[in-house]
Amino acid sequence: MLRAVVAGRAQISCSSEPDLFIDNVPCCDQYTAHTLAHAGLIEPATTGGVGQLVPARLTAAGEAALVPAAAAA
């Protein structure tokens, strides 16, 4: 899911339980999408109204989560 966000293929709903859409299709694992958002790894790239879909982006923590362990050492 994080790689899809990096690739610009993801949208996120503006809500307290944000849903993630990849290539305009709802993710089949919305629990994980909610977890990524609540953990601060993904966020809306722009502001939007409640329920509106906006582009998703990685936070700094999300970018760090994609760094391979070997590169971090």
Phi and psi in degrees as GROMACS dihedral restraints (atoms count N, CA, C in turn):
[ dihedral_restraints ]
;  ai    aj    ak    al  type     phi  dphi    fc
    3     4     5     6     1   -63.5    20    10
    4     5     6     7     1   -38.3    20    10
    6     7     8     9     1   -67.1    20    10
    7     8     9    10     1   -33.8    20    10
    9    10    11    12     1   -66.7    20    10
   10    11    12    13     1   -36.7    20    10
   12    13    14    15     1   -64.5    20    10
   13    14    15    16     1   -46.2    20    10
   15    16    17    18     1   -58.8    20    10
   16    17    18    19     1   -39.0    20    10
   18    19    20    21     1   -75.1    20    10
   19    20    21    22     1    -3.0    20    10
   21    22    23    24     1    77.7    20    10
   22    23    24    25     1    19.8    20    10
   24    25    26    27     1   -98.9    20    10
   25    26    27    28     1     1.5    20    10
   27    28    29    30     1  -114.3    20    10
   28    29    30    31     1   145.2    20    10
   30    31    32    33     1  -124.6    20    10
   31    32    33    34     1   152.8    20    10
   33    34    35    36     1  -129.5    20    10
   34    35    36    37     1   143.4    20    10
   36    37    38    39     1   -84.1    20    10
   37    38    39    40     1   144.3    20    10
   39    40    41    42     1   -85.4    20    10
   40    41    42    43     1    98.8    20    10
   42    43    44    45     1  -164.2    20    10
   43    44    45    46     1   172.6    20    10
   45    46    47    48     1   -70.7    20    10
   46    47    48    49     1   -23.9    20    10
   48    49    50    51     1  -121.7    20    10
   49    50    51    52     1    78.4    20    10
   51    52    53    54     1   -66.0    20    10
   52    53    54    55     1   132.9    20    10
   54    55    56    57     1   -95.4    20    10
   55    56    57    58     1   149.3    20    10
   57    58    59    60     1  -112.2    20    10
   58    59    60    61     1   136.7    20    10
   60    61    62    63     1  -122.6    20    10
   61    62    63    64     1   132.7    20    10
   63    64    65    66     1  -120.5    20    10
   64    65    66    67     1   126.7    20    10
   66    67    68    69     1    54.4    20    10
   67    68    69    70     1    39.5    20    10
   69    70    71    72     1    66.0    20    10
   70    71    72    73     1    17.0    20    10
   72    73    74    75     1  -116.9    20    10
   73    74    75    76     1   131.9    20    10
   75    76    77    78     1   -60.9    20    10
   76    77    78    79     1   137.5    20    10
   78    79    80    81     1   -62.6    20    10
   79    80    81    82     1   143.0    20    10
   81    82    83    84     1   -77.1    20    10
   82    83    84    85     1   -14.5    20    10
   84    85    86    87     1  -118.6    20    10
   85    86    87    88     1    74.9    20    10
   87    88    89    90     1   -68.8    20    10
   88    89    90    91     1   -23.9    20    10
   90    91    92    93     1   -59.4    20    10
   91    92    93    94     1   -44.6    20    10
   93    94    95    96     1   -66.6    20    10
   94    95    96    97     1   -39.4    20    10
   96    97    98    99     1   -60.2    20    10
   97    98    99   100     1   -44.2    20    10
   99   100   101   102     1   -62.1    20    10
  100   101   102   103     1   -42.4    20    10
  102   103   104   105     1   -62.3    20    10
  103   104   105   106     1   -43.2    20    10
  105   106   107   108     1   -60.8    20    10
  106   107   108   109     1   -41.5    20    10
  108   109   110   111     1   -68.6    20    10
  109   110   111   112     1   -47.2    20    10
  111   112   113   114     1   -68.4    20    10
  112   113   114   115     1   -26.8    20    10
  114   115   116   117     1   -80.0    20    10
  115   116   117   118     1    -5.9    20    10
  117   118   119   120     1    79.6    20    10
  118   119   120   121     1    25.4    20    10
  120   121   122   123     1   -93.1    20    10
  121   122   123   124     1   -28.5    20    10
  123   124   125   126     1  -130.8    20    10
  124   125   126   127     1   156.8    20    10
  126   127   128   129     1  -157.8    20    10
  127   128   129   130     1   163.8    20    10
  129   130   131   132     1   -65.3    20    10
  130   131   132   133     1   139.0    20    10
  132   133   134   135     1   -78.6    20    10
  133   134   135   136     1   -23.1    20    10
  135   136   137   138     1  -137.5    20    10
  136   137   138   139     1   165.3    20    10
  138   139   140   141     1   -81.9    20    10
  139   140   141   142     1   154.1    20    10
  141   142   143   144     1  -156.6    20    10
  142   143   144   145     1   168.9    20    10
  144   145   146   147     1   -73.7    20    10
  145   146   147   148     1   162.2    20    10
  147   148   149   150     1   -55.7    20    10
  148   149   150   151     1   126.5    20    10
  150   151   152   153     1    86.0    20    10
  151   152   153   154     1   -11.5    20    10
  153   154   155   156     1   -71.3    20    10
  154   155   156   157     1   142.8    20    10
  156   157   158   159     1   -88.9    20    10
  157   158   159   160     1   131.1    20    10
  159   160   161   162     1  -133.3    20    10
  160   161   162   163     1   161.7    20    10
  162   163   164   165     1   -58.7    20    10
  163   164   165   166     1   144.0    20    10
  165   166   167   168     1   -97.3    20    10
  166   167   168   169     1   152.1    20    10
  168   169   170   171     1  -141.5    20    10
  169   170   171   172     1   158.0    20    10
  171   172   173   174     1   -81.3    20    10
  172   173   174   175     1   146.9    20    10
  174   175   176   177     1   -87.2    20    10
  175   176   177   178     1   177.5    20    10
  177   178   179   180     1   -60.2    20    10
  178   179   180   181     1   -38.2    20    10
  180   181   182   183     1   -65.6    20    10
  181   182   183   184     1   -37.3    20    10
  183   184   185   186     1   -65.4    20    10
  184   185   186   187     1   -40.7    20    10
  186   187   188   189     1   -63.6    20    10
  187   188   189   190     1   -41.4    20    10
  189   190   191   192     1   -64.5    20    10
  190   191   192   193     1   -32.7    20    10
  192   193   194   195     1   -67.8    20    10
  193   194   195   196     1   -22.0    20    10
  195   196   197   198     1   -88.5    20    10
  196   197   198   199     1   -11.2    20    10
  198   199   200   201     1   -71.1    20    10
  199   200   201   202     1   124.2    20    10
  201   202   203   204     1   -58.7    20    10
  202   203   204   205     1   146.3    20    10
  204   205   206   207     1   -57.6    20    10
  205   206   207   208     1   -37.1    20    10
  207   208   209   210     1   -63.9    20    10
  208   209   210   211     1   -37.5    20    10
  210   211   212   213     1   -72.4    20    10
  211   212   213   214     1   -28.0    20    10
  213   214   215   216     1   -76.9    20    10
  214   215   216   217     1   -19.6    20    10
